[in-house]
Structure formats: C-alpha cells, structure tokens
Amino acid sequence: MKMTKLSVMALAAVAGFTTAATAETKVALVPGGPHPFFANWEGGGVDAVSDFGVAASDYRVPQEWKLDMQNKMLESLVSQGYNAFAVFPGDANGTNAMVSELKDFGAPTVSIAGCTQSPSPVEFCLATDVYKSAYMGTMALIEAMGDEGKIVHETSLLIDPNTQLRVAAVEQAIADAQADGKKVELYQHLTDVDDQEKADQKINALLAGKAHEFDGLVSTAWVASVVTSKALRASNNEDLKFIAIDHDKIVLDAIRDGVIQGTMLQNPHGQAYIATYALDKLLNGCSIKADAPFTPTPQHETFIDSGTMLVTKDNIGNWEAEMKAVTDEIMATFDEKFLDCAS
C-alpha cells in the first residue's frame, strides 16, 4: 500500500501531529524488518529520552521484510502522533517516496544503519562505513592466518548495495596484502547467509565438506557470524581462523574462549541515540548546515560514519566503553559540524 500525501495529512490531523518549533518530539526507530542487529536501537532510544528530555524514542519493528509493511507501520505511527523518524530503508530507492511525503508535512527523517539511494530527502545517513569495516576485518583475518592462505567471505544478498561494498572491500584488502608480498587469495564469496535457515545449510555444508581447502573466514553478516562461531566451537577446528561481525553473545563468548579471533563491531545503540538527538533539534528550529562536513561515500552523499572497531581477546573486556566513546566523540562536535540553530 502506497501512502499518499492526503493520507499522511489526514492521519496526522487526527493525531494532533505537531511540527512547529518547540514541538514535543516523538521519534520512531523503524528498521526494515526483524533482525537481531536492530535490537540495540531500543536502548539507544531509551537513553536519549533520559538524556535529552524528548517525549519518546520508540523502537517499532515491521513483522516482515517488505516495503509495504514498513510503509503501513510508518503510516500507523503518524496516526499515533510520531513526528520524527529514524529508518533503516526497506528499499534503498522505494523508501525515498515515503520520506518525501513525511518531509513535505514537516516530519524530519534520517536513515540509520543503512542508506537510501542518493539523491534522497533524508536529512542524513548515519551508518557503519561498511567498506572500511569489511576491509579492516579482512586485514585482521590475514594477520591471524600468518599472512598466507585462502579466504572465505560470508555475506548477504549480492543485490544489497552494502553487500557490494563489502565484497569490493574484501577483494581490495586481499589485493593490497598480495601487493605487500603476503600469500593470500580469495577462495569464495559465500552469499545469502544472513538468514538462519540458509546460513545453517550453506555454512555447515561448506565446513563439513571443504574446510581443508581454505584457511580462514571473514563474515560481514550477523547470522553467518553466529552460525560459524557455533560450528567452529563444535568441530574444535583450531586451524581455521575467523573474524566475525557484530556483538552476539555467541560470538563474544567464542572470542573469550579462543574459538575465533575477533569481531568487527558496529554501533546500533549510538545510531539510535545520535539520531534521536538530531531529530529533536531539527524538529525544534535547527536545520542541517549547508556546508556540513559529511563524508560522501558510495553509500550516501550526506553520510556520517557511526563507528566501527575490532574486538579481540585483548580488548573484549571493555568493548562497550570503547564504543560508547565513539558515540561521545560524534556527539561532542555534532552541533558545530552539522547543525544551524540560529533563530
């Protein structure tokens, strides 16, 4: 179902929707569908409400990964009086139409964790630099492998633009390592493994039948990271090295126990926290600076890197504090860099 401007305005009027200066800010944090990565948005919203005094920053999840379901949820949230939105795009292109309609009515929207296709009506995109993360993770794996061997890259759908960036980063890291004289090569991109059923099937089949043919794995998908960590623990295979992504407990425990070598963290808590702060400012008289120092990337023209870091056995005890420091660093200069609040 496509939301029309008429339906947005009608629902907003019923809800007493407000967008004027000093409006009561009600932020909705809306992913494209269910996925464990987004769960930490909830805590980021709760902390932002406490720290910034906004009326609400609530995590709301569509039942399925379908653009029309996300659109219906956004429509419902407008009817409930939400007037600012932080959205993971259900579709990189399709979400732009919905954002345009919200923006026309005065509801600011940012994309977080993933970007809409540029040019886009979102205020900015706050997300992981997925190229940087995949590159760093691959380089960490190469080091763990002793600078030689064959590498498997586990990732999601190839049609996902973030996946394409991750594939390119893994290949570039391997090429750069080869240029430095390291004897590494790509064995395979194992795609479409960010779904539990497919990850279980593909990864376990690969490890059962061909583990002797490669030397390490790097994952750029949450579910694949969990499945591989469990499989390596069960097999007691100490020869294979593995760099995962994200902070699932199974992954972190595998690092503590020496089963795997590390994981590339993202910053979902910080994404929700920073987005809530910015949306409150934008709803109450501020605007994005014309000369804001965004970092244009293949992900988006108005991109802000929400942070990434490698967690190993050496720093696993304080990863949460280190990632909070990343959020604090962004917040410390956010107004100066990105906001014009002159009135």
C-alpha positions in Angstrom: 0.0 0.0 0.0 1.4 3.3 -1.1 1.0 6.2 1.4 -0.3 9.3 -0.2 0.1 12.9 1.0 -3.6 13.1 1.6 -3.5 10.0 3.9 -0.4 11.3 5.8 -2.0 14.6 6.4 -5.4 13.2 7.4 -3.8 10.7 9.8 -1.6 13.5 11.2 -4.5 15.8 11.7 -6.4 13.1 13.6 -3.4 12.5 15.8 -2.8 16.2 16.6 0.6 15.9 14.8 2.9 18.9 15.5 6.0 20.0 13.8 6.4 23.7 14.8 9.2 25.0 16.9 9.2 23.7 20.5 7.1 20.7 19.4 7.0 17.7 21.6 9.4 15.2 19.9 8.2 11.7 19.4 10.8 9.7 17.5 10.0 6.3 15.9 13.0 4.0 15.3 11.9 1.7 12.4 14.0 -1.0 10.8 13.0 -2.7 7.5 12.1 -5.8 9.3 13.1 -8.2 12.1 16.9 -8.7 12.6 19.0 -9.0 15.8 21.2 -6.1 14.8 18.5 -3.6 15.4 17.6 -4.7 19.0 20.1 -2.2 20.5 18.3 0.7 18.9 15.8 0.3 21.7 18.3 1.0 24.4 19.7 3.9 22.4 16.3 5.5 22.2 15.6 5.0 26.0 18.9 6.6 26.9 18.2 9.5 24.5 14.8 10.1 26.1 16.6 10.2 29.5 19.5 12.4 28.5 17.7 14.9 26.1 14.2 15.1 27.6 12.4 14.1 24.4 8.9 12.8 24.8 9.6 9.4 23.1 12.1 7.5 21.1 10.5 4.1 20.5 11.6 1.0 18.6 9.0 -0.4 16.3 9.5 -3.4 14.0 7.5 -4.4 11.0 6.6 -8.1 11.1 8.3 -8.9 7.7 10.9 -7.5 5.4 8.5 -6.0 3.0 8.5 -2.3 2.0 4.7 -2.1 2.1 4.7 -3.4 5.7 7.2 -0.8 6.7 5.2 1.9 4.9 2.0 0.7 6.7 3.8 0.9 10.0 5.1 4.4 9.3 1.5 5.4 8.4 0.3 3.9 11.7 3.0 5.7 13.7 2.0 9.1 12.1 -1.6 8.4 13.3 -0.2 7.9 16.8 1.5 11.3 16.8 5.1 10.4 16.0 6.6 13.3 14.2 10.3 12.3 13.6 11.6 9.1 12.1 14.9 7.2 12.1 14.5 4.5 9.4 16.5 1.6 8.0 15.4 1.6 4.4 13.0 -1.2 3.5 14.2 -0.5 0.0 17.1 1.8 -0.9 15.0 3.5 -3.7 11.4 2.8 -2.6 11.8 4.3 0.9 12.6 7.7 -0.6 9.0 8.3 -1.7 7.7 7.7 1.9 10.4 10.0 3.3 9.4 12.7 0.8 5.8 12.7 2.0 6.8 12.9 5.6 9.2 15.7 4.9 6.6 17.7 2.9 4.5 17.6 6.0 7.3 18.7 8.3 8.4 15.4 9.8 12.2 15.1 9.6 13.6 11.7 8.8 17.1 10.2 8.9 18.3 6.9 7.7 20.3 4.8 10.1 22.3 1.6 9.8 21.7 1.7 6.1 21.3 4.5 3.5 18.6 5.3 1.0 19.7 5.9 -2.6 21.0 9.3 -3.3 19.7 11.9 -4.1 17.4 11.4 -1.1 15.1 13.5 1.1 16.6 12.1 4.3 18.4 14.7 6.5 21.5 12.5 6.6 22.5 8.8 6.7 24.2 7.6 9.9 25.6 4.2 9.5 28.6 1.9 9.6 31.2 2.6 6.9 30.7 -1.0 5.6 33.6 -0.8 3.2 36.0 0.3 6.0 34.7 -2.4 8.4 35.0 -5.2 5.8 38.5 -4.1 4.8 39.6 -3.9 8.4 38.1 -7.3 9.2 39.8 -8.9 6.2 43.2 -7.4 7.2 42.7 -8.7 10.7 42.0 -12.2 9.4 45.1 -12.1 7.1 47.2 -11.3 10.1 45.6 -14.1 12.2 46.3 -16.5 9.3 50.0 -15.7 9.4 49.8 -13.8 6.1 49.0 -16.8 4.0 46.1 -18.9 2.9 42.7 -18.9 1.2 39.8 -16.8 2.5 36.1 -17.4 2.5 33.9 -14.2 2.8 30.4 -14.8 4.3 27.9 -12.1 3.4 24.3 -11.3 2.4 22.5 -10.9 -0.9 24.6 -9.6 -3.7 21.8 -7.3 -4.8 22.2 -5.4 -1.5 24.3 -2.3 -2.2 26.0 -2.7 1.2 27.0 -6.3 0.2 28.6 -5.0 -3.0 30.7 -2.6 -1.0 31.7 -5.4 1.4 32.6 -7.7 -1.5 34.8 -4.9 -3.0 36.5 -4.2 0.3 37.4 -7.8 0.9 38.8 -8.1 -2.6 40.8 -4.9 -2.2 42.2 -6.0 1.2 43.4 -9.2 -0.4 44.9 -7.4 -3.4 46.7 -4.9 -1.0 48.0 -7.8 1.0 49.2 -9.6 -2.1 51.0 -6.3 -3.2 52.8 -6.4 0.2 54.0 -9.9 -0.5 51.5 -11.8 1.5 50.4 -15.2 0.1 46.7 -14.9 0.4 43.8 -15.3 -2.0 40.1 -15.4 -2.2 38.6 -18.9 -2.0 34.9 -17.8 -2.2 32.2 -15.2 -1.5 29.6 -17.2 0.3 26.5 -15.1 -0.3 22.9 -15.0 1.1 23.8 -16.2 4.6 22.2 -13.6 6.7 19.1 -15.8 7.1 19.1 -18.5 9.7 18.0 -21.4 7.5 20.3 -20.6 4.6 23.2 -19.8 6.9 22.8 -23.1 8.7 22.6 -25.0 5.5 25.4 -23.3 3.5 27.9 -22.7 6.2 27.7 -26.1 7.8 27.9 -27.8 4.4 31.0 -25.7 3.5 32.7 -26.5 6.7 31.8 -30.2 6.6 32.9 -30.8 3.1 35.6 -28.3 2.2 37.2 -26.9 5.4 40.5 -28.4 4.3 40.5 -26.3 1.2 40.7 -22.9 2.9 42.4 -21.3 5.9 40.2 -18.5 7.2 36.7 -16.9 7.1 35.6 -13.3 7.4 31.9 -12.5 7.9 30.0 -9.4 7.1 26.7 -10.8 8.2 25.3 -11.2 11.8 23.6 -14.6 11.4 26.6 -16.0 9.5 28.9 -14.9 12.3 26.8 -16.7 14.9 26.4 -19.9 12.8 30.2 -20.1 12.1 31.1 -19.4 15.7 28.9 -22.3 16.8 30.2 -24.6 14.1 33.9 -23.9 14.9 33.3 -24.5 18.6 31.6 -27.8 17.9 34.2 -29.0 15.5 37.2 -28.0 17.6 38.9 -26.9 14.4 41.8 -24.8 15.6 43.3 -24.4 12.1 40.6 -22.2 10.7 40.8 -18.5 11.7 37.6 -16.4 11.8 36.8 -12.7 12.0 33.1 -12.2 12.6 30.9 -9.1 12.7 28.6 -7.7 15.4 28.2 -8.4 19.1 26.0 -11.5 19.5 26.8 -13.3 22.8 27.7 -16.5 21.0 30.3 -14.5 19.0 31.7 -12.7 22.0 31.9 -15.9 24.1 33.8 -17.6 21.2 36.4 -14.8 21.3 36.8 -15.1 25.1 37.3 -18.8 24.7 39.8 -18.5 21.9 37.5 -20.3 19.4 37.6 -17.4 17.0 39.9 -14.4 16.6 37.7 -11.4 16.6 34.6 -9.5 15.5 34.0 -6.1 13.8 31.6 -4.1 16.0 29.1 -1.7 14.7 27.3 1.0 16.8 23.5 0.4 16.8 23.0 1.9 20.2 24.8 5.1 19.1 22.9 5.2 15.9 19.6 5.5 17.7 20.9 7.8 20.4 22.5 10.3 18.0 19.6 10.2 15.5 17.1 10.9 18.3 19.2 13.9 19.4 19.5 15.3 15.9 15.8 14.8 15.1 14.7 16.6 18.2 16.9 19.5 17.2 15.6 19.5 13.6 12.0 19.4 14.8 12.6 22.4 17.1 14.2 25.1 14.9 17.5 23.8 13.7 18.5 22.8 10.2 21.4 20.9 8.6 24.3 23.3 7.8 24.7 23.9 4.1 28.4 23.3 4.5 28.2 20.4 6.9 31.3 18.2 6.6 29.6 15.0 5.5 31.7 12.2 4.1 30.3 11.4 0.6 30.7 7.6 0.0 29.1 5.1 -2.3 26.5 4.7 0.5 25.2 8.2 0.5 26.1 11.9 -0.2 25.3 13.0 3.3 27.0 10.2 5.2 28.1 10.2 8.8 30.2 7.2 10.0 28.6 5.9 13.2 31.8 4.0 14.1 33.4 0.6 13.9 36.1 -1.3 15.8 37.8 -4.7 16.0 37.2 -6.6 19.2 39.7 -9.4 20.1 40.6 -11.3 23.2 42.8 -8.4 24.2 40.0 -5.8 24.4 36.9 -7.8 24.9 36.6 -6.7 28.5 35.9 -3.1 27.6 34.4 -3.0 24.2 31.1 -1.4 25.4 33.0 1.5 26.9 35.2 1.9 23.8 32.1 2.0 21.5 30.4 4.5 23.9 33.5 6.7 23.5 32.9 6.6 19.7 29.3 7.9 20.2 30.5 10.5 22.7 33.1 11.7 20.2 30.5 12.2 17.5 28.2 13.9 19.9 30.9 16.3 21.1 31.1 18.1 17.8 27.7 17.3 16.2 26.2 20.7 16.7 29.3 22.5 15.5 29.7 20.4 12.4 26.2 19.6 11.3 23.5 21.9 12.8 22.5 25.5 12.2 20.3 26.5 15.2 20.3 30.3 14.7 16.9 31.8 15.3 
